[in-house]
Amino acid sequence: MTYISAKPARQTVETLPANDNNQAALADLSFLDAINNEDEVADLARRAERLGHVTLIIMAIGLAAAPLLYLMLA
């Protein structure tokens, strides 16, 4: 399994692009700083996958129930 880190490597002044005109604002502002470790990323992915499965099941029930409701009322 390939290890993928959620946090990118930090840039220093020496590694910034040559066309960066704002040297005072380094690349330290990232939403990934709120995620502490790989376990939190895995937990977030698990919760998103469960939510997707629940949504899929609810959509399938709705798509099956809507025609039956229509036929019963017609």
N, CA, C and O atoms as a CHARMM CRD file, in Angstrom:
* protein
*
  296
    1    1 MET  N      0.84300  -1.16500   0.00000 PROA 1      0.00000
    2    1 MET  CA     0.00000   0.00000   0.00000 PROA 1      0.00000
    3    1 MET  C      0.89000   1.23000   0.00000 PROA 1      0.00000
    4    1 MET  O      1.86300   1.30000   0.75100 PROA 1      0.00000
    5    2 THR  N      0.56400   2.18000  -0.82400 PROA 2      0.00000
    6    2 THR  CA     1.35200   3.40700  -0.92900 PROA 2      0.00000
    7    2 THR  C      0.96000   4.35400   0.18700 PROA 2      0.00000
    8    2 THR  O     -0.22500   4.60600   0.40300 PROA 2      0.00000
    9    3 TYR  N      1.94100   4.87800   0.89500 PROA 3      0.00000
   10    3 TYR  CA     1.69400   5.81800   1.98600 PROA 3      0.00000
   11    3 TYR  C      1.53300   7.20600   1.39200 PROA 3      0.00000
   12    3 TYR  O      2.43600   7.71900   0.73000 PROA 3      0.00000
   13    4 ILE  N      0.36800   7.81200   1.63500 PROA 4      0.00000
   14    4 ILE  CA     0.09300   9.15400   1.13800 PROA 4      0.00000
   15    4 ILE  C     -0.14400  10.04800   2.33700 PROA 4      0.00000
   16    4 ILE  O     -1.02800   9.78100   3.15000 PROA 4      0.00000
   17    5 SER  N      0.62400  11.08600   2.45000 PROA 5      0.00000
   18    5 SER  CA     0.46100  12.00600   3.56500 PROA 5      0.00000
   19    5 SER  C     -0.52500  13.10200   3.18000 PROA 5      0.00000
   20    5 SER  O     -0.52100  13.58700   2.04900 PROA 5      0.00000
   21    6 ALA  N     -1.37500  13.48900   4.14000 PROA 6      0.00000
   22    6 ALA  CA    -2.35100  14.53900   3.88500 PROA 6      0.00000
   23    6 ALA  C     -1.72600  15.91600   3.99000 PROA 6      0.00000
   24    6 ALA  O     -2.28900  16.89300   3.49500 PROA 6      0.00000
   25    7 LYS  N     -0.56800  16.00500   4.62800 PROA 7      0.00000
   26    7 LYS  CA     0.06800  17.30500   4.81100 PROA 7      0.00000
   27    7 LYS  C      1.20500  17.46700   3.80500 PROA 7      0.00000
   28    7 LYS  O      2.11300  16.63900   3.74700 PROA 7      0.00000
   29    8 PRO  N      1.15100  18.52100   3.02500 PROA 8      0.00000
   30    8 PRO  CA     2.23900  18.73600   2.06600 PROA 8      0.00000
   31    8 PRO  C      3.48900  19.23400   2.77500 PROA 8      0.00000
   32    8 PRO  O      3.42900  19.73600   3.89700 PROA 8      0.00000
   33    9 ALA  N      4.61000  19.08600   2.10500 PROA 9      0.00000
   34    9 ALA  CA     5.86000  19.58700   2.66300 PROA 9      0.00000
   35    9 ALA  C      5.82400  21.11100   2.68500 PROA 9      0.00000
   36    9 ALA  O      5.35700  21.74500   1.73800 PROA 9      0.00000
   37   10 ARG  N      6.31600  21.68500   3.76500 PROA 10     0.00000
   38   10 ARG  CA     6.31900  23.13800   3.90200 PROA 10     0.00000
   39   10 ARG  C      7.38500  23.75900   3.02300 PROA 10     0.00000
   40   10 ARG  O      8.46400  23.19600   2.83500 PROA 10     0.00000
   41   11 GLN  N      7.06500  24.93200   2.48500 PROA 11     0.00000
   42   11 GLN  CA     8.01700  25.64400   1.65400 PROA 11     0.00000
   43   11 GLN  C      8.78800  26.63900   2.50700 PROA 11     0.00000
   44   11 GLN  O      8.22000  27.31100   3.36800 PROA 11     0.00000
   45   12 THR  N     10.06500  26.72300   2.26200 PROA 12     0.00000
   46   12 THR  CA    10.88400  27.72500   2.92800 PROA 12     0.00000
   47   12 THR  C     11.13100  28.85500   1.95100 PROA 12     0.00000
   48   12 THR  O     10.74300  28.77400   0.78500 PROA 12     0.00000
   49   13 VAL  N     11.76300  29.88500   2.41300 PROA 13     0.00000
   50   13 VAL  CA    12.03600  31.03600   1.55000 PROA 13     0.00000
   51   13 VAL  C     12.89300  30.61700   0.36200 PROA 13     0.00000
   52   13 VAL  O     12.73600  31.15300  -0.73500 PROA 13     0.00000
   53   14 GLU  N     13.78300  29.67800   0.56900 PROA 14     0.00000
   54   14 GLU  CA    14.66900  29.23800  -0.51000 PROA 14     0.00000
   55   14 GLU  C     13.93200  28.44100  -1.57600 PROA 14     0.00000
   56   14 GLU  O     14.36600  28.41700  -2.72700 PROA 14     0.00000
   57   15 THR  N     12.82200  27.78600  -1.21900 PROA 15     0.00000
   58   15 THR  CA    12.12700  26.93500  -2.18900 PROA 15     0.00000
   59   15 THR  C     10.89800  27.59900  -2.80700 PROA 15     0.00000
   60   15 THR  O     10.18900  26.96800  -3.59100 PROA 15     0.00000
   61   16 LEU  N     10.63600  28.85200  -2.47100 PROA 16     0.00000
   62   16 LEU  CA     9.49300  29.54500  -3.07200 PROA 16     0.00000
   63   16 LEU  C      9.76000  29.82000  -4.55100 PROA 16     0.00000
   64   16 LEU  O     10.91700  29.94700  -4.95100 PROA 16     0.00000
   65   17 PRO  N      8.71700  29.91400  -5.36200 PROA 17     0.00000
   66   17 PRO  CA     8.91500  30.22400  -6.77500 PROA 17     0.00000
   67   17 PRO  C      9.54300  31.60700  -6.96000 PROA 17     0.00000
   68   17 PRO  O      9.41800  32.48500  -6.10600 PROA 17     0.00000
   69   18 ALA  N     10.20800  31.77200  -8.07500 PROA 18     0.00000
   70   18 ALA  CA    10.90500  33.03400  -8.32800 PROA 18     0.00000
   71   18 ALA  C      9.94200  34.19300  -8.53100 PROA 18     0.00000
   72   18 ALA  O     10.31900  35.34100  -8.29600 PROA 18     0.00000
   73   19 ASN  N      8.72600  33.93600  -8.95400 PROA 19     0.00000
   74   19 ASN  CA     7.78800  35.02000  -9.21900 PROA 19     0.00000
   75   19 ASN  C      6.90600  35.35000  -8.02300 PROA 19     0.00000
   76   19 ASN  O      5.93700  36.09300  -8.17500 PROA 19     0.00000
   77   20 ASP  N      7.20700  34.82800  -6.84500 PROA 20     0.00000
   78   20 ASP  CA     6.42400  35.13200  -5.65500 PROA 20     0.00000
   79   20 ASP  C      6.85200  36.48800  -5.10000 PROA 20     0.00000
   80   20 ASP  O      7.98700  36.65600  -4.65300 PROA 20     0.00000
   81   21 ASN  N      5.93400  37.45200  -5.13100 PROA 21     0.00000
   82   21 ASN  CA     6.27300  38.80300  -4.71300 PROA 21     0.00000
   83   21 ASN  C      6.00600  39.05800  -3.24700 PROA 21     0.00000
   84   21 ASN  O      6.40800  40.09700  -2.72400 PROA 21     0.00000
   85   22 ASN  N      5.34200  38.14500  -2.57200 PROA 22     0.00000
   86   22 ASN  CA     5.00200  38.36200  -1.17300 PROA 22     0.00000
   87   22 ASN  C      5.77900  37.37200  -0.31700 PROA 22     0.00000
   88   22 ASN  O      5.24900  36.31900   0.03800 PROA 22     0.00000
   89   23 GLN  N      7.00500  37.68400   0.01400 PROA 23     0.00000
   90   23 GLN  CA     7.85500  36.78600   0.78500 PROA 23     0.00000
   91   23 GLN  C      7.41500  36.68500   2.24700 PROA 23     0.00000
   92   23 GLN  O      7.73100  35.70300   2.91800 PROA 23     0.00000
   93   24 ALA  N      6.69200  37.68700   2.74600 PROA 24     0.00000
   94   24 ALA  CA     6.29500  37.65700   4.15100 PROA 24     0.00000
   95   24 ALA  C      5.21700  36.60900   4.40700 PROA 24     0.00000
   96   24 ALA  O      5.15000  36.05400   5.50400 PROA 24     0.00000
   97   25 ALA  N      4.38400  36.33300   3.42700 PROA 25     0.00000
   98   25 ALA  CA     3.31000  35.35700   3.59700 PROA 25     0.00000
   99   25 ALA  C      3.74800  34.03300   2.99800 PROA 25     0.00000
  100   25 ALA  O      3.50200  33.75700   1.82400 PROA 25     0.00000
  101   26 LEU  N      4.39500  33.22100   3.80800 PROA 26     0.00000
  102   26 LEU  CA     4.82000  31.90500   3.34700 PROA 26     0.00000
  103   26 LEU  C      3.60400  30.98100   3.25200 PROA 26     0.00000
  104   26 LEU  O      2.50300  31.35600   3.65700 PROA 26     0.00000
  105   27 ALA  N      3.79800  29.80500   2.72900 PROA 27     0.00000
  106   27 ALA  CA     2.69400  28.86000   2.50100 PROA 27     0.00000
  107   27 ALA  C      2.30400  28.17200   3.80100 PROA 27     0.00000
  108   27 ALA  O      2.28000  26.94200   3.85400 PROA 27     0.00000
  109   28 ASP  N      1.99800  28.92500   4.84800 PROA 28     0.00000
  110   28 ASP  CA     1.62200  28.35200   6.12900 PROA 28     0.00000
  111   28 ASP  C      0.12000  28.34300   6.35700 PROA 28     0.00000
  112   28 ASP  O     -0.34000  27.78800   7.35500 PROA 28     0.00000
  113   29 LEU  N     -0.64800  28.93200   5.47700 PROA 29     0.00000
  114   29 LEU  CA    -2.09200  28.96800   5.63700 PROA 29     0.00000
  115   29 LEU  C     -2.71000  27.83300   4.83300 PROA 29     0.00000
  116   29 LEU  O     -2.80900  27.90200   3.60800 PROA 29     0.00000
  117   30 SER  N     -3.12200  26.79400   5.54000 PROA 30     0.00000
  118   30 SER  CA    -3.69000  25.64000   4.87300 PROA 30     0.00000
  119   30 SER  C     -4.76300  25.03600   5.75600 PROA 30     0.00000
  120   30 SER  O     -4.61300  24.99800   6.97700 PROA 30     0.00000
  121   31 PHE  N     -5.85300  24.55900   5.14700 PROA 31     0.00000
  122   31 PHE  CA    -6.88900  23.88900   5.92300 PROA 31     0.00000
  123   31 PHE  C     -6.38900  22.54200   6.42300 PROA 31     0.00000
  124   31 PHE  O     -6.98400  21.96800   7.33500 PROA 31     0.00000
  125   32 LEU  N     -5.30600  22.02600   5.84400 PROA 32     0.00000
  126   32 LEU  CA    -4.76400  20.74700   6.28700 PROA 32     0.00000
  127   32 LEU  C     -4.10100  20.84300   7.64900 PROA 32     0.00000
  128   32 LEU  O     -3.83300  19.81800   8.27600 PROA 32     0.00000
  129   33 ASP  N     -3.82900  22.06700   8.12500 PROA 33     0.00000
  130   33 ASP  CA    -3.26300  22.22100   9.45800 PROA 33     0.00000
  131   33 ASP  C     -4.26600  21.81300  10.52900 PROA 33     0.00000
  132   33 ASP  O     -3.87100  21.44600  11.63500 PROA 33     0.00000
  133   34 ALA  N     -5.54900  21.87300  10.21800 PROA 34     0.00000
  134   34 ALA  CA    -6.57400  21.46900  11.18200 PROA 34     0.00000
  135   34 ALA  C     -6.60400  19.95900  11.36800 PROA 34     0.00000
  136   34 ALA  O     -7.11000  19.47800  12.38200 PROA 34     0.00000
  137   35 ILE  N     -6.08400  19.21500  10.43100 PROA 35     0.00000
  138   35 ILE  CA    -6.03700  17.75900  10.51600 PROA 35     0.00000
  139   35 ILE  C     -4.69500  17.37400  11.12600 PROA 35     0.00000
  140   35 ILE  O     -3.63900  17.67200  10.56800 PROA 35     0.00000
  141   36 ASN  N     -4.74800  16.71200  12.27300 PROA 36     0.00000
  142   36 ASN  CA    -3.50800  16.44300  13.00000 PROA 36     0.00000
  143   36 ASN  C     -2.73600  15.24600  12.46800 PROA 36     0.00000
  144   36 ASN  O     -1.51200  15.31500  12.35600 PROA 36     0.00000
  145   37 ASN  N     -3.40000  14.17400  12.14400 PROA 37     0.00000
  146   37 ASN  CA    -2.65900  12.97300  11.74300 PROA 37     0.00000
  147   37 ASN  C     -3.46600  12.16100  10.73900 PROA 37     0.00000
  148   37 ASN  O     -4.58500  12.52400  10.37600 PROA 37     0.00000
  149   38 GLU  N     -2.88600  11.07700  10.30800 PROA 38     0.00000
  150   38 GLU  CA    -3.50100  10.22300   9.29600 PROA 38     0.00000
  151   38 GLU  C     -4.73900   9.49600   9.83300 PROA 38     0.00000
  152   38 GLU  O     -5.62900   9.14200   9.05900 PROA 38     0.00000
  153   39 ASP  N     -4.80500   9.27000  11.15300 PROA 39     0.00000
  154   39 ASP  CA    -5.97800   8.60600  11.71900 PROA 39     0.00000
  155   39 ASP  C     -7.21800   9.47100  11.57200 PROA 39     0.00000
  156   39 ASP  O     -8.30700   8.95800  11.31300 PROA 39     0.00000
  157   40 GLU  N     -7.06300  10.78000  11.73500 PROA 40     0.00000
  158   40 GLU  CA    -8.20900  11.67100  11.56400 PROA 40     0.00000
  159   40 GLU  C     -8.65300  11.72200  10.10800 PROA 40     0.00000
  160   40 GLU  O     -9.84800  11.83400   9.83100 PROA 40     0.00000
  161   41 VAL  N     -7.72200  11.64200   9.19000 PROA 41     0.00000
  162   41 VAL  CA    -8.06900  11.61400   7.76700 PROA 41     0.00000
  163   41 VAL  C     -8.83300  10.33000   7.45000 PROA 41     0.00000
  164   41 VAL  O     -9.82800  10.36200   6.72500 PROA 41     0.00000
  165   42 ALA  N     -8.37200   9.20300   7.98900 PROA 42     0.00000
  166   42 ALA  CA    -9.05200   7.93100   7.75800 PROA 42     0.00000
  167   42 ALA  C    -10.44300   7.93900   8.38000 PROA 42     0.00000
  168   42 ALA  O    -11.38500   7.41200   7.78900 PROA 42     0.00000
  169   43 ASP  N    -10.58400   8.53500   9.57100 PROA 43     0.00000
  170   43 ASP  CA   -11.89500   8.62500  10.20900 PROA 43     0.00000
  171   43 ASP  C    -12.84100   9.48800   9.39400 PROA 43     0.00000
  172   43 ASP  O    -14.01600   9.15300   9.24500 PROA 43     0.00000
  173   44 LEU  N    -12.34600  10.58200   8.87300 PROA 44     0.00000
  174   44 LEU  CA   -13.15900  11.46000   8.03600 PROA 44     0.00000
  175   44 LEU  C    -13.60900  10.73900   6.76600 PROA 44     0.00000
  176   44 LEU  O    -14.75400  10.89000   6.33900 PROA 44     0.00000
  177   45 ALA  N    -12.71800   9.96200   6.16500 PROA 45     0.00000
  178   45 ALA  CA   -13.07100   9.21000   4.95400 PROA 45     0.00000
  179   45 ALA  C    -14.10800   8.13500   5.25900 PROA 45     0.00000
  180   45 ALA  O    -15.02400   7.91100   4.46800 PROA 45     0.00000
  181   46 ARG  N    -13.96500   7.46300   6.41700 PROA 46     0.00000
  182   46 ARG  CA   -14.95500   6.43700   6.80000 PROA 46     0.00000
  183   46 ARG  C    -16.33300   7.04900   6.98700 PROA 46     0.00000
  184   46 ARG  O    -17.32800   6.49600   6.51900 PROA 46     0.00000
  185   47 ARG  N    -16.39800   8.19800   7.67300 PROA 47     0.00000
  186   47 ARG  CA   -17.69800   8.83800   7.89200 PROA 47     0.00000
  187   47 ARG  C    -18.31600   9.29900   6.57600 PROA 47     0.00000
  188   47 ARG  O    -19.52800   9.19000   6.39000 PROA 47     0.00000
  189   48 ALA  N    -17.50100   9.80900   5.67100 PROA 48     0.00000
  190   48 ALA  CA   -18.01900  10.24900   4.37100 PROA 48     0.00000
  191   48 ALA  C    -18.53200   9.05300   3.57300 PROA 48     0.00000
  192   48 ALA  O    -19.55200   9.15800   2.89100 PROA 48     0.00000
  193   49 GLU  N    -17.84000   7.92400   3.64900 PROA 49     0.00000
  194   49 GLU  CA   -18.27800   6.73800   2.91700 PROA 49     0.00000
  195   49 GLU  C    -19.59600   6.20800   3.48500 PROA 49     0.00000
  196   49 GLU  O    -20.48100   5.81100   2.72700 PROA 49     0.00000
  197   50 ARG  N    -19.73100   6.19900   4.81600 PROA 50     0.00000
  198   50 ARG  CA   -20.98900   5.75700   5.42500 PROA 50     0.00000
  199   50 ARG  C    -22.14100   6.66700   5.03300 PROA 50     0.00000
  200   50 ARG  O    -23.24000   6.19400   4.74300 PROA 50     0.00000
  201   51 LEU  N    -21.89600   7.97000   5.02300 PROA 51     0.00000
  202   51 LEU  CA   -22.93400   8.91600   4.62100 PROA 51     0.00000
  203   51 LEU  C    -23.33400   8.68900   3.16400 PROA 51     0.00000
  204   51 LEU  O    -24.51300   8.79400   2.82800 PROA 51     0.00000
  205   52 GLY  N    -22.37900   8.38200   2.30300 PROA 52     0.00000
  206   52 GLY  CA   -22.68400   8.07900   0.91000 PROA 52     0.00000
  207   52 GLY  C    -23.51900   6.82800   0.76300 PROA 52     0.00000
  208   52 GLY  O    -24.42900   6.78000  -0.06400 PROA 52     0.00000
  209   53 HSD  N    -23.21600   5.80400   1.56600 PROA 53     0.00000
  210   53 HSD  CA   -24.00100   4.57100   1.50200 PROA 53     0.00000
  211   53 HSD  C    -25.42500   4.80100   1.97400 PROA 53     0.00000
  212   53 HSD  O    -26.36900   4.30200   1.36200 PROA 53     0.00000
  213   54 VAL  N    -25.58900   5.55400   3.05700 PROA 54     0.00000
  214   54 VAL  CA   -26.94100   5.84300   3.55300 PROA 54     0.00000
  215   54 VAL  C    -27.72000   6.64100   2.52100 PROA 54     0.00000
  216   54 VAL  O    -28.89900   6.37400   2.29000 PROA 54     0.00000
  217   55 THR  N    -27.07300   7.61300   1.90200 PROA 55     0.00000
  218   55 THR  CA   -27.74000   8.41100   0.87600 PROA 55     0.00000
  219   55 THR  C    -28.16200   7.54700  -0.31000 PROA 55     0.00000
  220   55 THR  O    -29.26200   7.70900  -0.83800 PROA 55     0.00000
  221   56 LEU  N    -27.30900   6.64900  -0.71900 PROA 56     0.00000
  222   56 LEU  CA   -27.62800   5.74700  -1.83200 PROA 56     0.00000
  223   56 LEU  C    -28.82200   4.85800  -1.50300 PROA 56     0.00000
  224   56 LEU  O    -29.68800   4.65200  -2.35300 PROA 56     0.00000
  225   57 ILE  N    -28.88300   4.33300  -0.29400 PROA 57     0.00000
  226   57 ILE  CA   -30.00000   3.47400   0.10800 PROA 57     0.00000
  227   57 ILE  C    -31.29800   4.26200   0.15000 PROA 57     0.00000
  228   57 ILE  O    -32.33100   3.77600  -0.31000 PROA 57     0.00000
  229   58 ILE  N    -31.26100   5.47500   0.69600 PROA 58     0.00000
  230   58 ILE  CA   -32.46200   6.31100   0.75500 PROA 58     0.00000
  231   58 ILE  C    -32.93500   6.66900  -0.65300 PROA 58     0.00000
  232   58 ILE  O    -34.13600   6.67600  -0.91900 PROA 58     0.00000
  233   59 MET  N    -32.00400   6.96300  -1.54700 PROA 59     0.00000
  234   59 MET  CA   -32.39000   7.27000  -2.93100 PROA 59     0.00000
  235   59 MET  C    -33.01200   6.05300  -3.60500 PROA 59     0.00000
  236   59 MET  O    -33.98400   6.20100  -4.34600 PROA 59     0.00000
  237   60 ALA  N    -32.48600   4.86300  -3.37300 PROA 60     0.00000
  238   60 ALA  CA   -33.04100   3.65300  -3.98000 PROA 60     0.00000
  239   60 ALA  C    -34.44700   3.38100  -3.45500 PROA 60     0.00000
  240   60 ALA  O    -35.33600   3.01300  -4.22200 PROA 60     0.00000
  241   61 ILE  N    -34.65000   3.56100  -2.15800 PROA 61     0.00000
  242   61 ILE  CA   -35.98500   3.36100  -1.58700 PROA 61     0.00000
  243   61 ILE  C    -36.95800   4.38500  -2.17400 PROA 61     0.00000
  244   61 ILE  O    -38.09300   4.04600  -2.51100 PROA 61     0.00000
  245   62 GLY  N    -36.51800   5.62100  -2.29400 PROA 62     0.00000
  246   62 GLY  CA   -37.38000   6.65500  -2.86000 PROA 62     0.00000
  247   62 GLY  C    -37.72900   6.39500  -4.31200 PROA 62     0.00000
  248   62 GLY  O    -38.86900   6.61100  -4.72400 PROA 62     0.00000
  249   63 LEU  N    -36.77200   5.93800  -5.08500 PROA 63     0.00000
  250   63 LEU  CA   -37.04200   5.65900  -6.49100 PROA 63     0.00000
  251   63 LEU  C    -37.96300   4.45400  -6.67500 PROA 63     0.00000
  252   63 LEU  O    -38.68500   4.37400  -7.66800 PROA 63     0.00000
  253   64 ALA  N    -37.94300   3.52600  -5.73200 PROA 64     0.00000
  254   64 ALA  CA   -38.84900   2.38100  -5.81300 PROA 64     0.00000
  255   64 ALA  C    -40.22100   2.73200  -5.26700 PROA 64     0.00000
  256   64 ALA  O    -41.23200   2.24000  -5.76700 PROA 64     0.00000
  257   65 ALA  N    -40.26700   3.58500  -4.23600 PROA 65     0.00000
  258   65 ALA  CA   -41.54400   3.89500  -3.58500 PROA 65     0.00000
  259   65 ALA  C    -42.37100   4.90400  -4.36800 PROA 65     0.00000
  260   65 ALA  O    -43.60000   4.85600  -4.31800 PROA 65     0.00000
  261   66 ALA  N    -41.73500   5.80600  -5.08200 PROA 66     0.00000
  262   66 ALA  CA   -42.47100   6.84400  -5.80900 PROA 66     0.00000
  263   66 ALA  C    -43.40900   6.24400  -6.86800 PROA 66     0.00000
  264   66 ALA  O    -44.57400   6.63900  -6.90800 PROA 66     0.00000
  265   67 PRO  N    -42.97200   5.32000  -7.72000 PROA 67     0.00000
  266   67 PRO  CA   -43.92100   4.72200  -8.68400 PROA 67     0.00000
  267   67 PRO  C    -45.02100   3.90500  -8.01200 PROA 67     0.00000
  268   67 PRO  O    -46.16300   3.90000  -8.47100 PROA 67     0.00000
  269   68 LEU  N    -44.67700   3.21500  -6.92300 PROA 68     0.00000
  270   68 LEU  CA   -45.71500   2.44900  -6.21600 PROA 68     0.00000
  271   68 LEU  C    -46.76300   3.37300  -5.60800 PROA 68     0.00000
  272   68 LEU  O    -47.95300   3.06300  -5.65500 PROA 68     0.00000
  273   69 LEU  N    -46.35200   4.47500  -5.05300 PROA 69     0.00000
  274   69 LEU  CA   -47.28000   5.44000  -4.50300 PROA 69     0.00000
  275   69 LEU  C    -48.15000   6.03600  -5.60100 PROA 69     0.00000
  276   69 LEU  O    -49.34900   6.23500  -5.40700 PROA 69     0.00000
  277   70 TYR  N    -47.55500   6.32100  -6.74500 PROA 70     0.00000
  278   70 TYR  CA   -48.30300   6.84700  -7.88500 PROA 70     0.00000
  279   70 TYR  C    -49.36800   5.85700  -8.35600 PROA 70     0.00000
  280   70 TYR  O    -50.50400   6.24200  -8.63400 PROA 70     0.00000
  281   71 LEU  N    -48.98900   4.56500  -8.44500 PROA 71     0.00000
  282   71 LEU  CA   -49.92800   3.54000  -8.91100 PROA 71     0.00000
  283   71 LEU  C    -51.05300   3.32000  -7.89800 PROA 71     0.00000
  284   71 LEU  O    -52.19300   3.05200  -8.27900 PROA 71     0.00000
  285   72 MET  N    -50.73000   3.43200  -6.61200 PROA 72     0.00000
  286   72 MET  CA   -51.76900   3.22500  -5.60400 PROA 72     0.00000
  287   72 MET  C    -52.76100   4.39100  -5.57000 PROA 72     0.00000
  288   72 MET  O    -53.93600   4.18200  -5.26700 PROA 72     0.00000
  289   73 LEU  N    -52.31800   5.59600  -5.86900 PROA 73     0.00000
  290   73 LEU  CA   -53.18700   6.74500  -5.84000 PROA 73     0.00000
  291   73 LEU  C    -53.92400   6.95400  -7.16800 PROA 73     0.00000
  292   73 LEU  O    -54.91100   7.68800  -7.21100 PROA 73     0.00000
  293   74 ALA  N    -53.46100   6.32400  -8.24100 PROA 74     0.00000
  294   74 ALA  CA   -54.09400   6.53900  -9.55400 PROA 74     0.00000
  295   74 ALA  C    -55.32400   5.68800  -9.74400 PROA 74     0.00000
  296   74 ALA  O    -55.96500   5.75500 -10.79200 PROA 74     0.00000
